[in-house]
């Protein structure tokens, strides 16, 4: 999308993702979120004199899997480097990261752009690092409290090229990235808990211009909903500046979700010199082919692949397949319903409309077991239940459990396929609507739907609508 | 020794000797605390350990639970580590006693133990002179006979140089032979814990105990502890290289005489002696003074007053807190090296200094490999260009101070094992000879040292 007035937006994203490990990157402390302040700490993550880091193998496995899932080139040898800066929540005075020789480079992630369709974002690099602690400025008046529980938690940083042309695209990419990482069990990707954090580089240029405009870095975007907002605000600010004859200053901005605005980061040191150099406490990280192959084998089928397979194997459209494969649990659920014997298209409709609808209001739980849903779908297909009755049964099973067949009987919504009983309802309906009978007989045959509706109403949904229509047509023809 | 009563008596005697050597300012632990702790440790020590009851003085940059760990710095005044170094834990597991913490140049930065926030340590035989450094306190205590052995640490010769000055044995093992966990970092890629002993055997058996794998140090090799060689009858079959760059024309003539005598002994013992060349030697000191300060500038960033150590309050903002704490807490030599290290890592200077120094370091290491690949087993050199110098003599001239380490920094840059042992005296002052071995072949080096020690008149004037 081109923003108003012939401007093009250019966005690149740097995403920090917390790896799903029990312990920290370089020590045995728990990496769990939400423990009492400074309770998950030891000499290593506190940076006490003489303590040394030892890499967490599980974290390295997850990082390698992430690189593979994003189609990156993994480097057989990568190097941990120190990023030096002073800050109270950084106890060693440096962060262990990777710089000149990262774990992986040159990856790609396909995502569905709202404007350009299927689009590929380039992954420039993916590297491993440790998190810093947290500074809490609002806890005690005029003082800063430091919580070092997060200090040393394993992260990967995923850097894209300047590939996004709108805030919407940036958001879609992030959603896709989250999907992939969740699928592969690499991260929880919970922005609210900080296990996925994103910084964005934003610039604008005249549509058609080849050179990039001056970029700003937007930080403090802490929910998916704010990604689009924050980037739109910054894009609009830059366009307004340029149109007013001004220039964009290269700087770091903080997004404030309360006022929906950005403000410059307050800092006297505008350009940090991090004095990166290889960390002498850690030998180069050497990946054997065998190790990489093992991690490859641990990767599940990823969303894009799964979507294609669903379309081919279950004869689904791209939209349905996209929804069903968006979440690994939903995809697994759908396949379980199909494996239990349900028609693939009916199952897709039911999962997308009823199951996900119900999940939305019940903490994302898929409350009806796949076998029960398959049975329910079968009952509709076999005309035992009307669509309407089936929805009631679904709600009941979701709430209280039970076999759909038994629940339907208990609710008294099983369709009546006894032509004698149906004939009685038909006679009653025809007797009650003489005017409509005359109009039908004089050629207004569309009224058949009206009669069917009346029969369903009279039977309180129990009549088999197809049978009712046949009996009606017979009687009206007589 | 395996009698607890005897161990207790020995511990008390050691405490008495250390306290008696108080004038050397070599031990930083207050006498009362030292006595009490040694008594407690002797009672708790494992009688079955190979070092049962042996008092070992420990340099103050190695973390201990018994005593404070200040690294000779004001910035860690009163600091008590909540954990102990792996080397110390191994010593204790072998029954040894931590016999106090010893004075050193601040964070190991110095060659004279004059750069200590707790006053300079004195040479045991001449109080106007320095004992060398940075592990001067441990060296002085061992030389004074207060303890049979001590732990020091090396980044660029800080064990071998004071061993030479004090007339004792000092061994720096191969990088990765001894765990660095709990050794307060100075230049992490160079740092190793080393040992002092009055004999090769005392130093070697302490080294054997502290060596070996440690899952808490990624740079420590997963190898079994060093096995002690037996004392050889001869050095038949040994090829010993004499690198000509370590014997420049202007070498002190008495030092040269002492070395020549030692070389004669080596030949008499049956070793084949060969002149060799290590062509990049001249670049070792400048290379060292880029790499070590670069790493130090990062390693010492953590001393900011926010979590431990004295904190200069009254600062209105965090920057001022850092500046005041660090400005007042670090001594001038440490500040100088932090500045140098920060400079050489800065963008724009990194390639010209740090990267070049790393390349030079690789060439220096290659020099050694080339020599060893041609059949040389060990190298013999002087340890220091002169005997112990006068206190104050080099304080105003940092470069002159740095050059006193000219023969010792190469082994740290190349990660090789090296040791100093007494080869004579010059006007009563000891001088050491250096053996440099191949990586992880400390046993060969120690074997040669055993033979040399028996035959060289280490306390006679050269």
Interface residues (C-beta under 8 A of the other chain):
Chain A: X43 X46 X47 X48 X49 X50 X51 X52 X53 X54 X55 X82 X84 X86 X88 X91 X92 X93 X94 X144 X146 X268 X273 X275 X276 X277 X280 X281 X282 X283
Chain B: X62 X63 X69 X71 X76 X79 X81 X82 X83 X85 X180 X181 X182 X183 X184 X185 X187 X188 X189 X215 X216 X217 X218 X219 X294 X295 X297 X298 X300 X301 X302 X304 X306 X307 X308 X318 X319 X322 X342 X345 X346 X347 X350 X354
